[in-house]
Structure formats: structure tokens, C-alpha cells
Amino acid sequence: MVAGGRTAGTRSSDGTTGQSGRRFVRRGPEGPPFRKPRWPKAYAFALVTGALFLLSWVGQFLFQMTVESNEATQHGQAFSWGEFLPQFFSSTLENWQSEFLQLIWQAAGLALFYYWGSSQSRESDERIEAKLDALLRERNLDPENP
């Protein structure tokens, strides 16, 4: 025991350092310690999403290069990187622009309609009260005198 009643390896009463010297954060006064997951596990979703993105982009590159090469061969011309790369980046940016515009419209549009209180975004107070009254009646409770 160290002076003050604390054992060796503990830093303070708030639970920031345990017996083994590892750092952890407590959930609450009685909760078990919460350890941060390792970097790959903590960012697994982002890593998988990034890998799928790169895989699809490389796939687009290869297939578009094959199509461009075949078209050049059919017209009796040689494949040219100078003509292919601008076309590839142009089609990539067109795809991204389309996807981001859709996503922004959906997020902004839904937020706007929710703010305005459209019939698609929320129920009226009368309908909610009718449902609650029906549930209370099912349980033999008086909705007028809860």
C-alpha cells in the first residue's frame, strides 16, 4: 500500500489508470472500465468502405481502359493515355457529382420536409391520441381519466 490508502499502479480515484498501468475510462461510478478498441477495429467500417471504394474505382479504370483500347483498335488507332485519362477522370467526377447531388437532396429535402411538418414526416396529434386511447381501452383503462 502506498500512502493515502492507494495501491501501487493506481493514479487516482476517478479510475484513469488501473493496476496494470493501462489507461481506461469508467462509464459511471460502478460501471466496468471501457477500453478503446485497437485502431483497425475502431475504424473497421471506414477501412472496409475505403477498400470497396478503391476496388470499384480500379474496376472502373480497368473496364473503361479495355473499352477505350478496343474502340481505338476498331478504328485503326493506337491506345493513347493522353486521351484516356481525361475521359476516365471526367466520367469519375460525373458519377460522384450525381451520387453526391442525390445524397444531398435526400438529406436536405427530408430535413426540410420534417421541419415543415409534412404528412410524410410525422403524425398529427389527433392520430397519436387516438392510438393511445385505443391502447388504453385494450387494457381496460379509461382514456378520459388516466
C-alpha positions, 0 to 999 in steps of 0.5 A: 500500500502506498500512502493515502490508502492507494495501491501501487499502479493506481493514479487516482480515484476517478479510475484513469489508470488501473493496476496494470498501468493501462489507461481506461475510462469508467462509464459511471461510478460502478460501471466496468472500465471501457477500453478503446478498441485497437485502431483497425477495429475502431475504424473497421467500417471506414477501412472496409468502405475505403477498400470497396471504394478503391476496388470499384474505382480500379474496376472502373479504370480497368473496364473503361481502359479495355473499352477505350483500347478496343474502340481505338483498335476498331478504328485503326488507332493506337491506345493513347493515355493522353486521351484516356485519362481525361475521359476516365477522370471526367466520367469519375467526377460525373458519377460522384457529382450525381451520387453526391447531388442525390445524397444531398437532396435526400438529406436536405429535402427530408430535413426540410420536409420534417421541419415543415411538418409534412404528412410524410414526416410525422403524425398529427396529434389527433392520430397519436391520441387516438392510438393511445386511447385505443391502447388504453381501452385494450387494457381496460383503462379509461382514456378520459381519466388516466 
